[in-house]
Amino acid sequence: MSNGRTTILIVEDEAAHAEAISRALWSKEDRVRILVVATLAEYRQTIVADPPDIVLMDINLPDGCAIDVLNASEAERAFPLLVMTAYGNEGLAVEAMKAGAFDYLVKSTEGFARMPQTVHSALREWKLRQDHQQIESALHESEERFRTLLQKVPTIACQGYAMDGTVHYWNHASERFYGYTAAEAIGRNILELIIPPAMRTEVKSAMETMVATGQGPPPSEMCLRHKEGREVEVYSSYVILQKPGRDPELFCLDVDITARKNYERQLEHLSTHDDLTGLANRALLFDRLAQSLHYAHRSRRLVAVLLVDLDRFKVINDSLGHDFGDQVLCAVAQRLLQNVREADTVARMGGDEFVVLLAEVADAEDVGLVARKILDNLSRPYQVGHREIIITASLGISLYPKDSDNGAMLIRNADIAMYRSKRDDRSNFCFYAAEMNKHIQETMELEGELRHALERKEFCLHYQPKIDLLNGRIIGSEALVRWHHPQRGMVSPADFIPLAEETGLIVPLGAWVMKEACQQARVWQEMGLPALGVAVNLSARQFRRGDLPQVVREILQETGLEPCLLELELTESMVMDDPAGAEETMRALKEMGVRLSLDDFGTGYSSLNYLRSFPVDSLKIDRSFINDVATDPSGASVVASIIDIAHNLGLTAVAEGVETLEQLKFLSGCDCNMFQGYLFSKPLPAGEFAALLRSGRQMTIDA
């Protein structure tokens, strides 16, 4: 100390961090003196010219690493050294602690707040270590003085015993460390008292070596045993005292390092486990996978990698909040652990993606059974807080050695199989097959081309007429996007719409469709054609964006189309993901005069209570119900019921996918208001649709 003040040396090459650390350590009582240097060279000069009481050193410096300093002889340092780093370097932290760092500090707001206490604790522990060294010296100077001193030091346990292990000295700290009073310990053998059975042979051999050489073993860390059976981790050093004419005596000095070892284990755990769920992280998964592949190669067994991805988890996160989503992820993690053996590994890859590693399985059929159990277990209701929710998952499986002998490739192939499962049938599993790679490559190529299609003006709109069932006249249209690829020709919407939705490209594409449809409707008006409404499909991503009303308003202002002539079609599942938020968005759209239609009605899970509160203008009956109305009485009843619901709620009933006169007659008999389908016209390019309007063509409807 300098003039009663503690001198703290900060070795930090980033000025902002050095300033933040200095502010955190500054004392109002002026009891702290802070020195700041930026390199190891300056550090070495400073500790000679102006020795500090403690050093805080960034783990990575311009001219070296803090571990290099820590690995130097500890005798060269007369102060404790603490390392500092940013989040994410837990592995380095463990290495630094093992090399002799007193503590590990994270440069963060929370870390800065704890820094004064951490520095204080390090100085105190350093003082204890100096006391420890002084005691060792005192042993050689005076046994009586040593015994008196040891009784007064509460943090260092000392035991004295003969070379056969019989205890003859046991200080107060030993009583606290190990639970035995001096009366209980003295006269008993140290091996039976505090040495775990598994270590006794080794310790006895070391004692015999001390008798032969007259030298104690080097200081070491040991895990000893408390009277109650629990472990006590200590840093032990030894001194042999030899008096003329008497047998040598061994004194052992122990410092309790249980807390520090627990901290080291915690850091090591953090470096290999997910901090939210406690599952294995990516690093530990790859390590376990490599071991499993090695053992499976020798035993000629299978290894299975199951990649689990939660369905529609983003909706939960967006609507109920990230804290709620985190609770769901933790609950899912526990469910996954219920379906694996102790030898298997469950890991979280990030987000809502998990991996289950099944080590040494007999055949693929067993893997399929486990996959089904996992999916069934995950799909059971979850009680999170006051809410009950349902979560489903899609699962992909790859097998060693069939699909690869490389861990990274097995995970990649399981990921490919998972996406196939998600595409084909959610809440199911799929085994990887080599041909999936070809599909993935084609999809990736299509995605790249899709990203440039808008700017290259490869998209166009086709318009399918909507027909009034009362008079058979065209009273509106639905705008449907088409992609005319310069090499592939017409790309099916079934191929590019899901891809656009998945990649987020649906948002700019959807805005273009809306603007193009509104502009075309205005062009038809300027040509003297009837002012007809145009319907545009909204994607889930578009609808969930908070700026949708503003986007619609700007398009209407820019194109000059009357708001009542624009109809936006929403799906049941889209609005039921977050009914309250959906209603708010719909009301904002209705306030500007836009019409709203609930598309594919009957295929989702909307309740009539919500339907009654949603400000929609029409219900659109899905084509899957229309297909069989002429031949299936139950299907016909469903359609009739939907039309009745629409009319009772004051809504327009619209049937889509009408292809036969029988279907049309049935709908007319049920008083359906409107229909569209190939019976009247397929979707047409803008020019052909205008010609159709000019022709005045109408449908003759006989109920």
C-alpha positions in Angstrom: 0.0 0.0 0.0 1.1 3.6 -0.7 0.3 6.0 2.2 -2.5 3.8 3.4 -4.1 3.6 0.0 -4.6 0.4 -2.1 -2.7 0.6 -5.4 -4.7 -1.1 -8.2 -3.0 -1.7 -11.6 -5.3 -2.0 -14.6 -3.8 -3.6 -17.7 -6.3 -2.8 -20.5 -5.7 -1.7 -24.0 -9.2 -0.4 -24.7 -9.4 3.1 -23.2 -13.2 3.0 -22.8 -13.0 -0.2 -20.8 -10.1 1.2 -18.7 -12.1 4.3 -17.9 -15.2 2.2 -16.9 -13.2 0.0 -14.7 -11.5 3.0 -13.0 -14.8 4.6 -12.3 -16.1 1.4 -10.8 -13.2 1.1 -8.5 -12.8 4.7 -7.5 -13.3 5.3 -3.8 -14.9 8.5 -2.3 -12.7 8.1 0.7 -9.6 8.4 -1.5 -8.3 5.0 -0.3 -7.7 3.7 -3.8 -4.9 4.7 -6.2 -5.4 3.5 -9.7 -2.6 3.0 -12.3 -3.5 2.2 -16.0 -1.2 0.6 -18.6 -2.1 -0.9 -22.0 0.5 -3.6 -22.7 2.4 -6.5 -20.9 5.7 -4.6 -21.5 4.3 -1.6 -19.5 2.9 -3.9 -16.9 6.4 -5.5 -16.3 7.9 -2.0 -16.0 5.3 -0.8 -13.6 5.3 -3.7 -11.1 9.1 -3.0 -10.6 8.9 0.8 -10.5 5.6 1.1 -8.5 4.6 -2.3 -7.1 0.8 -2.6 -7.0 -1.4 -4.3 -4.4 -3.5 -6.0 -7.0 -3.6 -6.3 -10.8 -6.7 -6.5 -13.1 -5.5 -7.6 -16.6 -7.4 -8.1 -19.8 -7.0 -11.7 -21.0 -5.9 -10.6 -24.5 -3.5 -7.7 -24.9 -1.6 -6.3 -28.0 1.7 -8.0 -27.0 0.5 -11.2 -25.4 -2.0 -13.0 -23.2 -2.7 -12.9 -19.5 -2.2 -16.6 -19.3 1.5 -16.1 -20.2 1.9 -14.0 -17.1 -0.1 -16.5 -15.0 2.1 -19.4 -16.2 5.2 -17.6 -14.9 6.6 -18.5 -11.5 4.1 -17.4 -8.8 7.1 -16.4 -6.7 7.7 -13.6 -9.1 4.4 -11.9 -8.2 3.8 -10.1 -4.9 0.1 -9.4 -5.6 -3.0 -11.2 -6.8 -3.8 -11.1 -10.5 -7.4 -11.1 -11.8 -8.2 -11.6 -15.5 -10.9 -9.7 -17.4 -12.8 -10.5 -20.7 -16.1 -10.1 -22.5 -18.9 -12.7 -22.5 -18.3 -16.0 -24.3 -14.8 -16.8 -23.3 -15.7 -19.3 -20.4 -13.1 -21.8 -21.8 -10.3 -19.3 -21.5 -11.6 -18.3 -18.0 -11.3 -22.0 -16.8 -7.7 -22.1 -18.2 -6.9 -18.8 -16.5 -8.2 -20.0 -13.2 -6.2 -23.2 -13.4 -3.1 -21.2 -14.3 -3.4 -19.2 -11.0 -5.8 -16.3 -11.6 -7.6 -15.4 -8.4 -10.8 -14.6 -10.2 -12.5 -14.1 -13.6 -14.3 -10.8 -14.3 -16.7 -10.2 -17.2 -16.5 -6.6 -18.6 -20.2 -5.8 -18.4 -22.4 -3.5 -16.5 -23.1 -6.2 -13.9 -19.4 -7.1 -13.8 -18.4 -3.5 -13.2 -20.9 -3.2 -10.3 -19.4 -6.3 -8.6 -15.8 -5.3 -9.2 -15.1 -3.5 -5.9 -16.4 -6.5 -4.0 -14.3 -8.9 -6.2 -11.2 -6.9 -5.7 -11.7 -6.7 -1.9 -12.2 -10.5 -1.8 -9.1 -11.2 -3.9 -7.0 -9.0 -1.6 -8.3 -10.8 1.4 -7.6 -14.2 -0.1 -4.1 -13.1 -1.0 -3.5 -12.0 2.6 -4.6 -15.5 3.7 -2.1 -17.1 1.3 0.7 -14.8 2.7 -0.4 -15.9 6.2 -0.2 -19.5 4.9 3.4 -19.0 3.7 4.4 -17.2 7.0 3.1 -20.2 8.9 5.2 -22.6 6.9 8.2 -20.5 7.8 7.2 -20.4 11.4 7.1 -24.2 11.4 10.8 -24.4 10.8 11.6 -21.7 13.4 9.5 -22.7 16.4 7.1 -25.5 16.9 5.5 -24.0 20.0 5.2 -20.6 18.3 3.8 -22.4 15.3 1.1 -24.2 17.4 0.0 -21.0 19.1 -0.2 -19.1 15.8 -2.2 -21.9 14.1 -4.9 -21.9 16.8 -5.5 -18.2 16.1 -5.8 -18.5 12.3 -9.4 -19.5 11.5 -8.9 -20.0 7.8 -6.1 -22.5 7.7 -6.6 -26.1 9.0 -3.5 -27.8 10.4 -3.1 -31.4 11.4 0.1 -32.8 12.9 0.6 -36.6 12.7 3.3 -39.2 12.9 4.6 -40.9 9.8 2.2 -43.9 10.4 -0.7 -41.4 10.2 -1.6 -41.1 13.9 -2.9 -37.6 14.6 -1.3 -35.7 17.5 -2.3 -32.1 16.6 -5.7 -30.8 15.4 -6.4 -27.0 15.4 -9.7 -25.2 15.6 -9.9 -24.7 11.8 -9.5 -28.4 11.3 -12.5 -28.9 13.6 -14.6 -26.6 11.4 -13.3 -27.9 8.1 -13.8 -31.6 8.9 -16.3 -31.8 11.7 -14.2 -33.7 14.2 -13.2 -32.1 17.5 -9.6 -32.3 18.6 -10.6 -34.9 21.2 -12.2 -37.1 18.5 -9.3 -36.7 16.1 -6.2 -37.0 18.2 -5.0 -40.6 18.5 -6.8 -41.8 15.3 -5.2 -42.5 11.9 -5.5 -39.6 9.4 -6.2 -42.1 6.6 -9.4 -43.4 8.3 -10.4 -39.9 9.5 -10.5 -37.6 6.4 -8.9 -39.5 3.5 -11.6 -41.0 1.1 -11.2 -44.8 0.7 -10.2 -44.5 -2.9 -7.2 -42.3 -2.0 -5.9 -44.2 1.0 -3.4 -46.4 -0.9 -2.0 -43.4 -2.8 -1.7 -41.3 0.4 -0.1 -44.1 2.4 2.5 -44.6 -0.4 3.2 -40.8 -0.4 3.8 -40.9 3.4 6.2 -43.8 3.1 8.1 -41.8 0.4 8.3 -38.9 2.9 9.8 -41.1 5.5 12.4 -42.4 3.0 13.4 -39.0 1.6 12.7 -36.7 4.5 10.9 -34.3 2.2 7.2 -33.5 2.0 5.3 -33.7 -1.3 4.7 -30.5 -3.3 1.5 -28.5 -2.5 -1.6 -29.9 -4.2 -5.3 -29.7 -4.4 -7.2 -32.6 -2.7 -10.7 -33.7 -2.2 -11.0 -34.9 1.5 -14.0 -36.1 3.5 -16.0 -34.4 6.2 -17.3 -36.3 9.3 -20.8 -36.1 7.8 -19.5 -37.7 4.5 -19.6 -34.7 2.3 -16.5 -33.6 0.2 -14.2 -30.9 1.3 -11.8 -29.5 -1.4 -8.6 -28.0 0.0 -5.2 -26.7 -1.1 -2.7 -28.7 1.0 1.0 -28.1 1.7 3.3 -30.1 3.9 6.2 -29.6 6.3 8.3 -32.3 8.0 9.8 -31.4 11.4 12.7 -33.5 12.6 13.9 -33.1 16.1 17.1 -34.8 17.3 16.4 -38.2 18.9 12.7 -38.1 17.8 10.8 -39.5 14.9 9.9 -37.0 12.2 6.5 -35.4 12.3 4.4 -34.3 9.4 2.3 -31.1 9.5 -0.4 -30.5 6.8 -1.8 -27.1 6.2 -5.2 -26.9 4.4 -7.0 -23.9 2.8 -10.6 -24.5 1.9 -11.0 -24.0 -1.8 -14.5 -25.6 -2.2 -16.1 -22.3 -3.2 -13.4 -21.6 -5.8 -13.6 -25.1 -7.2 -17.4 -24.8 -7.4 -17.0 -21.6 -9.3 -14.5 -23.2 -11.7 -17.0 -26.1 -12.3 -19.7 -23.5 -12.9 -17.6 -21.8 -15.5 -16.8 -25.1 -17.1 -20.5 -26.1 -17.1 -21.4 -22.7 -18.8 -18.9 -23.4 -21.5 -20.5 -26.7 -22.4 -24.2 -26.2 -21.6 -27.0 -23.9 -22.7 -27.5 -21.2 -20.1 -31.4 -21.2 -20.6 -32.3 -24.8 -20.5 -29.3 -26.5 -19.0 -29.0 -28.9 -21.9 -25.8 -29.6 -23.7 -24.7 -26.8 -26.1 -23.4 -27.2 -29.6 -19.8 -27.7 -28.4 -20.6 -30.5 -26.0 -23.0 -32.1 -28.6 -20.2 -32.3 -31.2 -17.9 -33.8 -28.5 -20.4 -36.5 -27.5 -21.2 -37.1 -31.2 -17.6 -37.8 -32.0 -17.3 -40.2 -29.0 -20.5 -42.0 -30.1 -19.3 -42.4 -33.6 -16.0 -43.9 -32.4 -17.7 -46.4 -30.1 -20.3 -47.3 -32.8 -17.6 -48.0 -35.3 -16.0 -50.5 -32.9 -19.3 -52.1 -31.9 -20.9 -51.9 -35.4 -24.0 -50.3 -34.0 -26.0 -47.3 -35.2 -25.9 -43.7 -34.0 -29.0 -41.6 -34.6 -29.2 -37.8 -34.8 -32.7 -36.5 -34.3 -33.2 -32.8 -35.0 -36.3 -31.3 -33.4 -37.8 -28.0 -34.5 -40.9 -26.5 -32.8 -43.8 -25.6 -35.1 -45.0 -22.0 -35.1 -42.8 -21.1 -32.0 -42.2 -17.6 -33.4 -45.9 -16.9 -33.0 -45.7 -17.7 -29.3 -42.6 -15.5 -28.9 -44.2 -12.6 -30.8 -47.6 -12.7 -29.3 -46.9 -13.7 -25.7 -43.3 -12.3 -25.2 -39.8 -13.7 -25.0 -40.0 -14.4 -21.3 -43.0 -16.7 -21.9 -41.2 -18.2 -24.9 -38.2 -19.0 -22.7 -40.4 -20.8 -20.2 -41.8 -22.9 -23.0 -38.3 -23.8 -24.2 -37.4 -25.0 -20.7 -40.5 -27.1 -20.5 -39.8 -28.6 -23.9 -36.2 -29.4 -22.8 -37.6 -31.3 -19.8 -40.0 -33.3 -22.0 -37.1 -34.2 -24.3 -35.1 -35.5 -21.4 -37.9 -37.8 -20.4 -37.6 -39.8 -23.6 -33.9 -40.7 -23.7 -31.5 -43.0 -21.9 -28.7 -41.8 -19.6 -26.2 -42.6 -22.4 -28.0 -40.3 -24.9 -27.6 -36.6 -25.2 -30.2 -33.8 -25.6 -28.8 -30.5 -26.8 -30.2 -27.1 -27.7 -28.7 -25.8 -31.0 -30.2 -22.3 -30.5 -33.7 -20.7 -30.9 -36.3 -23.4 -30.9 -34.1 -26.1 -32.4 -33.0 -29.1 -30.4 -30.9 -32.2 -31.1 -31.4 -35.7 -29.6 -28.3 -37.9 -30.0 -29.1 -41.6 -29.6 -25.9 -43.6 -29.0 -25.5 -47.2 -30.0 -29.0 -48.2 -31.2 -29.9 -51.5 -32.7 -31.9 -50.5 -35.8 -33.8 -47.8 -37.5 -37.1 -49.1 -36.3 -36.1 -48.4 -32.7 -35.2 -44.9 -33.7 -38.6 -44.4 -35.3 -40.3 -45.5 -32.1 -38.3 -43.0 -30.0 -39.1 -40.3 -32.5 -42.8 -41.0 -32.2 -42.6 -41.0 -28.4 -40.8 -37.7 -28.5 -43.4 -36.0 -30.8 -46.3 -37.5 -28.8 -44.8 -36.3 -25.5 -44.1 -32.8 -26.9 -47.6 -32.4 -28.2 -49.3 -32.8 -24.8 -50.6 -29.5 -23.4 -48.2 -27.3 -21.5 -49.2 -25.3 -18.4 -47.1 -22.2 -18.5 -48.0 -19.7 -15.9 -51.8 -19.3 -16.1 -51.9 -20.4 -19.8 -52.4 -23.8 -21.3 -50.8 -24.1 -24.7 -50.2 -26.8 -27.3 -46.8 -27.1 -29.0 -46.1 -29.5 -31.9 -42.7 -30.2 -33.5 -41.2 -31.5 -36.7 -38.4 -34.0 -36.5 -35.7 -35.1 -38.9 -33.5 -38.2 -38.5 -30.1 -39.1 -39.9 -28.3 -42.4 -39.2 -24.6 -43.5 -38.9 -23.2 -45.1 -40.9 -25.9 -45.0 -43.6 -26.2 -41.2 -44.0 -22.6 -40.2 -43.1 -19.7 -41.0 -40.8 -19.1 -37.3 -40.1 -20.9 -35.6 -37.2 -21.5 -32.2 -38.9 -22.9 -34.0 -41.9 -25.2 -36.1 -39.8 -26.6 -33.0 -38.2 -27.0 -31.2 -41.6 -28.8 -34.3 -43.0 -31.1 -34.5 -40.0 -31.9 -30.8 -40.6 -32.7 -31.5 -44.2 -35.0 -34.3 -43.2 -36.7 -32.1 -40.6 -37.5 -29.5 -43.2 -39.0 -32.2 -45.4 -41.1 -33.3 -42.4 -42.2 -29.7 -41.8 -43.1 -29.2 -45.4 -45.0 -32.5 -45.8 -46.8 -32.8 -42.5 -46.0 -31.0 -39.3 -45.9 -32.9 -36.0 -44.3 -35.8 -37.8 -40.8 -37.2 -38.4 -38.8 -38.1 -41.5 -35.7 -40.1 -42.1 -33.0 -38.5 -44.3 -32.7 -39.8 -47.9 -30.0 -38.9 -50.3 -32.4 -37.5 -52.9 -33.4 -34.8 -50.4 -30.1 -33.1 -51.1 -31.1 -32.6 -54.7 -34.3 -31.0 -53.6 -32.5 -28.7 -51.2 -30.1 -27.6 -53.9 -33.0 -26.9 -56.2 -34.8 -24.9 -53.4 -31.6 -22.9 -52.7 -31.2 -22.1 -56.4 -34.9 -21.1 -56.6 -34.5 -18.9 -53.5 -31.6 -17.1 -55.0 -33.5 -16.5 -58.2 -36.6 -15.5 -56.3 -34.6 -12.7 -54.6 -33.9 -11.1 -57.9 -37.3 -11.8 -59.6 -39.0 -8.6 -58.3 -36.2 -6.3 -59.6 -36.1 -8.1 -62.9 -39.9 -7.7 -63.2 -40.5 -11.4 -63.7 -43.8 -11.4 -61.7 -47.2 -10.6 -63.1 -50.8 -10.8 -61.9 -53.6 -12.9 -63.2 -57.2 -12.0 -62.2 -60.0 -14.5 -61.6 -63.5 -13.2 -61.9 -66.0 -13.2 -58.9 -69.5 -13.8 -60.1 -72.8 -12.6 -58.5 -75.0 -15.7 -58.0 -78.2 -13.6 -58.4 -77.5 -12.3 -61.9 -74.4 -14.2 -63.1 -72.4 -10.9 -63.7 -68.8 -10.2 -62.9 -68.7 -8.1 -59.7 -65.1 -8.3 -58.7 -61.8 -10.2 -59.1 -59.0 -11.9 -57.1 -55.5 -11.0 -58.0 -53.2 -14.0 -58.1 -49.4 -13.7 -58.5 -47.6 -15.6 -61.2 -43.8 -16.0 -61.8 -42.6 -16.2 -65.4 -39.0 -17.4 -65.0 -36.8 -16.7 -68.0 -35.4 -20.3 -68.0 -37.9 -22.3 -66.0 -41.0 -20.8 -67.6 -44.1 -20.5 -65.3 -43.2 -21.4 -61.8 -46.0 -22.8 -59.7 -47.2 -20.6 -56.8 -47.1 -23.8 -54.7 -43.3 -23.8 -55.2 -42.4 -20.2 -54.7 -45.1 -18.8 -52.2 -44.0 -21.0 -49.3 -40.4 -20.2 -50.0 -41.1 -16.5 -50.1 -43.0 -16.9 -46.8 -40.1 -18.8 -45.2 -37.4 -16.3 -46.3 -39.4 -13.2 -45.6 -39.5 -12.2 -49.3 -43.3 -12.5 -49.1 -43.4 -9.0 -47.5 -41.9 -7.0 -50.4 -43.7 -9.4 -52.9 -47.0 -8.9 -51.1 -46.6 -5.1 -51.2 -45.9 -5.3 -54.9 -48.9 -7.5 -55.6 -51.2 -5.1 -53.7 -49.8 -2.0 -55.5 -50.0 -3.6 -58.9 -53.6 -4.8 -58.3 -54.7 -1.4 -57.2 -53.0 0.3 -60.2 -54.6 -2.2 -62.6 -58.0 -1.6 -61.1 -57.5 2.2 -61.7 -56.4 1.5 -65.3 -59.6 -0.4 -66.0 -61.7 2.5 -64.6 -59.8 4.9 -66.9 -60.6 2.6 -69.8 -64.3 3.1 -69.1 -64.8 -0.4 -67.6 -67.0 -0.9 -64.5 -65.4 0.0 -61.2 -64.9 -3.4 -59.8 -63.3 -4.4 -56.5 -60.1 -6.4 -56.5 -59.1 -8.9 -53.8 -55.5 -9.4 -52.7 -54.3 -12.3 -50.4 -52.3 -11.3 -47.4 -49.5 -13.5 -46.0 -49.1 -14.2 -42.3 -45.9 -12.3 -42.2 -47.5 -9.2 -43.8 -50.4 -9.3 -41.5 -48.3 -9.6 -38.3 -46.2 -6.6 -39.2 -47.2 -3.5 -37.3 -46.9 -1.3 -40.4 -49.5 -3.0 -42.5 -52.2 -0.3 -42.2 -49.6 2.4 -43.1 -48.5 0.3 -46.2 -52.1 -0.1 -47.4 -52.8 3.6 -46.8 -49.7 4.7 -48.8 -50.6 2.3 -51.7 -54.2 3.6 -51.9 -52.9 7.2 -51.9 -50.3 6.5 -54.5 -52.6 4.6 -56.9 -55.7 6.7 -56.3 -58.0 3.6 -55.9 -61.0 4.1 -53.7 -60.5 2.1 -50.4 -63.8 0.3 -50.8 -62.6 -1.3 -54.0 -59.7 -3.1 -52.3 -60.4 -6.3 -50.5 -57.8 -8.0 -48.3 -58.2 -11.8 -47.8 -57.0 -13.2 -44.5 -56.9 -16.9 -43.4 -58.4 -18.3 -40.2 -55.1 -19.5 -38.8 -53.5 -16.1 -39.5 -56.0 -14.2 -37.3 -56.3 -16.9 -34.6 -52.6 -16.9 -33.8 -53.2 -13.6 -31.9 -56.9 -12.8 -32.0 -56.6 -9.5 -30.0 -53.8 -8.2 -32.2 -55.6 -9.4 -35.3 -58.7 -7.5 -34.4 -56.8 -4.3 -33.7 -55.1 -4.5 -37.2 -58.4 -5.3 -38.9 -60.2 -2.4 -37.3 -57.4 -0.1 -38.4 -57.9 -1.3 -42.0 -61.7 -1.0 -41.8 -61.4 2.6 -40.6 -59.8 3.6 -43.9 -62.6 1.8 -45.8 -60.9 -1.4 -47.0 -63.0 -4.6 -47.2 -61.9 -7.7 -45.4 -62.6 -11.4 -46.2 -61.9 -14.4 -44.1 -60.4 -16.9 -46.6 -60.4 -20.7 -46.5 -63.2 -20.6 -43.9 -63.8 -23.9 -42.2 -60.3 -25.3 -42.5 -59.0 -23.5 -39.4 -60.1 -23.2 -35.8 -61.8 -19.9 -35.3 -64.6 -19.7 -32.7 -67.9 -18.0 -33.5 -67.3 -15.6 -30.6 -64.2 -14.3 -32.3 -65.8 -14.4 -35.7 -68.6 -12.2 -34.4 -66.2 -9.6 -33.1 -63.9 -9.5 -36.2 -64.8 -6.7 -38.6 -64.9 -8.8 -41.8 -67.2 -8.4 -44.7 -67.3 -11.9 -46.2 -66.6 -15.5 -45.6 -64.8 -17.5 -48.3 -65.7 -21.2 -48.4 -62.6 -23.3 -49.0 -62.6 -25.3 -52.3 -62.0 -28.6 -50.3 -65.6 -28.3 -49.1 -67.0 -27.3 -52.5 -65.5 -30.3 -54.3 -68.0 -32.9 -53.0 -71.2 -30.9 -52.4 -73.0 -32.6 -55.2 -72.0 -36.2 -54.0 -71.3 -36.0 -50.3 -74.3 -35.2 -48.1 -72.2 -34.4 -45.0 -69.9 -32.1 -47.0 -73.0 -30.4 -48.5 -74.3 -29.9 -44.9 -71.1 -28.2 -43.9 -71.2 -25.8 -46.8 -74.9 -25.0 -46.2 -74.1 -24.3 -42.5 -71.2 -22.0 -43.4 -73.5 -20.0 -45.7 -76.1 -19.8 -43.0 -73.4 -18.6 -40.5 -72.3 -15.9 -42.9 -75.8 -14.6 -43.5 -76.7 -14.7 -39.8 -73.7 -12.5 -39.1 -74.5 -10.2 -42.0 -71.6 -11.3 -44.1 -71.3 -12.2 -47.8 -70.7 -15.9 -48.5 -68.2 -16.6 -51.3 -67.5 -20.0 -52.8 -64.2 -20.7 -54.4 -63.1 -23.5 -56.7 -66.5 -24.0 -58.4 -65.9 -26.2 -61.4 -69.2 -27.9 -62.2 -72.8 -26.9 -62.8 -74.0 -29.3 -60.1 -71.8 -27.4 -57.6 -73.2 -24.1 -58.8 -76.8 -25.2 -58.6 -76.3 -26.4 -55.0 -74.7 -23.1 -54.0 -77.5 -21.1 -55.7 -80.0 -23.2 -53.8 -78.3 -22.3 -50.5 -78.4 -18.6 -51.4 -74.6 -18.3 -51.6 -73.9 -14.7 -52.7 -70.8 -15.1 -54.9 -68.6 -17.7 -56.5 -65.4 -18.0 -58.5 -63.8 -20.9 -60.3 -62.9 -22.5 -63.5 -66.6 -23.1 -64.3 -66.8 -19.4 -65.3 -63.1 -18.6 -66.0 -59.6 -19.4 -65.0 -57.4 -16.6 -63.7 -56.6 -14.3 -66.7 -53.8 -11.8 -67.5 -55.0 -8.2 -67.1 -55.6 -7.7 -70.9 -57.7 -10.8 -71.2 -59.7 -9.9 -68.1 -60.4 -6.5 -69.6 -61.6 -8.1 -72.8 -63.9 -10.4 -70.7 -65.4 -7.3 -69.0 -66.0 -5.6 -72.3 -67.8 -8.7 -73.7 -70.4 -8.4 -71.0 -70.4 -12.1 -70.5 -72.5 -13.4 -67.7 -73.4 -16.8 -66.2 -76.9 -18.3 -66.6 -77.8 -19.8 -63.3 -80.7 -22.2 -62.9 -81.3 -23.2 -59.3 
